[in-house]
């Protein structure tokens, strides 16, 4: 089984595919929000940093945890519209 590492989150390829196809493309972690992307050329999933908190003292979740959100939930969490739905 292929294990993908996106930031501090480790996912199996099948789990990343389920999240991606269900619309929950955003991983909210302690210190960043990552977007799950798919590369057809390499037939794999990868992540990129979408946003980090402005202050070092601000965090999105408790340390060691992550949540998978859709675009509307990320906008709600941030309090402004960053992503188009």
C-alpha positions as a LaTeX table, in Angstrom:
\begin{tabular}{lrrr}
\hline
Residue & $x$ (\AA) & $y$ (\AA) & $z$ (\AA) \\
\hline
Unk1 & 0.00 & 0.00 & 0.00 \\
Unk2 & 1.25 & 3.44 & $-0.89$ \\
Unk3 & 1.46 & 5.92 & 1.97 \\
Unk4 & 1.25 & 9.61 & 1.09 \\
Unk5 & 2.55 & 12.31 & 3.39 \\
Unk6 & 0.82 & 15.68 & 3.16 \\
Unk7 & 2.30 & 17.98 & 5.76 \\
Unk8 & 2.16 & 16.00 & 8.99 \\
Unk9 & $-0.71$ & 13.79 & 7.76 \\
Unk10 & $-0.05$ & 10.29 & 6.46 \\
Unk11 & $-2.76$ & 8.77 & 4.25 \\
Unk12 & $-3.06$ & 5.64 & 2.18 \\
Unk13 & $-3.60$ & 6.32 & $-1.51$ \\
Unk14 & $-7.10$ & 4.80 & $-1.29$ \\
Unk15 & $-8.01$ & 7.14 & 1.59 \\
Unk16 & $-6.73$ & 10.18 & $-0.31$ \\
Unk17 & $-8.79$ & 9.11 & $-3.32$ \\
Unk18 & $-11.95$ & 8.79 & $-1.19$ \\
Unk19 & $-11.45$ & 12.26 & 0.28 \\
Unk20 & $-10.67$ & 13.79 & $-3.11$ \\
Unk21 & $-13.68$ & 12.28 & $-4.87$ \\
Unk22 & $-16.06$ & 13.09 & $-2.01$ \\
Unk23 & $-15.15$ & 16.80 & $-2.21$ \\
Unk24 & $-13.26$ & 16.93 & 1.09 \\
Unk25 & $-10.05$ & 18.09 & $-0.58$ \\
Unk26 & $-8.75$ & 20.21 & 2.31 \\
Unk27 & $-6.82$ & 18.86 & 5.29 \\
Unk28 & $-6.93$ & 21.15 & 8.32 \\
Unk29 & $-3.98$ & 20.55 & 10.64 \\
Unk30 & $-2.43$ & 22.28 & 13.64 \\
Unk31 & $-0.39$ & 24.79 & 11.67 \\
Unk32 & $-1.71$ & 24.78 & 8.08 \\
Unk33 & $-4.51$ & 23.95 & 5.68 \\
Unk34 & $-3.45$ & 21.70 & 2.80 \\
Unk35 & $-5.20$ & 21.03 & $-0.49$ \\
Unk36 & $-5.20$ & 17.49 & $-1.91$ \\
Unk37 & $-4.42$ & 17.44 & $-5.65$ \\
Unk38 & $-4.24$ & 14.65 & $-8.22$ \\
Unk39 & $-1.57$ & 14.30 & $-10.90$ \\
Unk40 & $-2.78$ & 12.31 & $-13.91$ \\
Unk41 & 0.72 & 12.14 & $-15.38$ \\
Unk42 & 2.13 & 10.43 & $-12.28$ \\
Unk43 & $-1.18$ & 8.82 & $-11.23$ \\
Unk44 & $-0.77$ & 9.94 & $-7.62$ \\
Unk45 & $-2.15$ & 12.33 & $-5.06$ \\
Unk46 & $-0.12$ & 15.10 & $-3.45$ \\
Unk47 & $-0.72$ & 18.08 & $-1.22$ \\
Unk48 & 0.11 & 21.75 & $-1.29$ \\
Unk49 & $-0.09$ & 24.37 & 1.44 \\
Unk50 & $-3.17$ & 26.52 & 1.03 \\
Unk51 & $-2.78$ & 28.85 & 4.02 \\
Unk52 & $-0.98$ & 29.16 & 7.35 \\
Unk53 & $-2.04$ & 31.27 & 10.36 \\
Unk54 & $-0.74$ & 34.83 & 10.39 \\
Unk55 & 0.45 & 34.59 & 14.00 \\
Unk56 & 2.63 & 31.81 & 15.36 \\
Unk57 & 0.31 & 31.54 & 18.37 \\
Unk58 & $-2.79$ & 30.79 & 16.25 \\
Unk59 & $-3.65$ & 27.21 & 15.36 \\
Unk60 & $-6.45$ & 25.48 & 13.46 \\
Unk61 & $-6.73$ & 22.23 & 15.49 \\
Unk62 & $-5.18$ & 20.54 & 18.48 \\
Unk63 & $-1.64$ & 19.29 & 17.93 \\
Unk64 & $-1.52$ & 15.87 & 16.25 \\
Unk65 & $-5.04$ & 16.00 & 14.83 \\
Unk66 & $-6.41$ & 16.76 & 11.39 \\
Unk67 & $-9.80$ & 17.14 & 9.76 \\
Unk68 & $-10.90$ & 16.77 & 6.14 \\
Unk69 & $-13.13$ & 19.67 & 5.04 \\
Unk70 & $-14.85$ & 20.79 & 1.88 \\
Unk71 & $-14.48$ & 24.34 & 0.50 \\
Unk72 & $-17.54$ & 25.74 & 2.30 \\
Unk73 & $-16.30$ & 24.45 & 5.66 \\
Unk74 & $-12.84$ & 25.93 & 5.15 \\
Unk75 & $-14.39$ & 29.31 & 4.34 \\
Unk76 & $-16.53$ & 29.06 & 7.50 \\
Unk77 & $-13.49$ & 28.12 & 9.61 \\
Unk78 & $-11.46$ & 31.07 & 8.33 \\
Unk79 & $-14.34$ & 33.52 & 8.61 \\
Unk80 & $-13.97$ & 34.82 & 5.04 \\
Unk81 & $-14.29$ & 33.46 & 1.51 \\
Unk82 & $-10.95$ & 32.08 & 0.41 \\
Unk83 & $-12.20$ & 29.25 & $-1.82$ \\
Unk84 & $-14.84$ & 29.15 & $-4.53$ \\
Unk85 & $-17.39$ & 26.44 & $-3.97$ \\
\hline
\end{tabular}
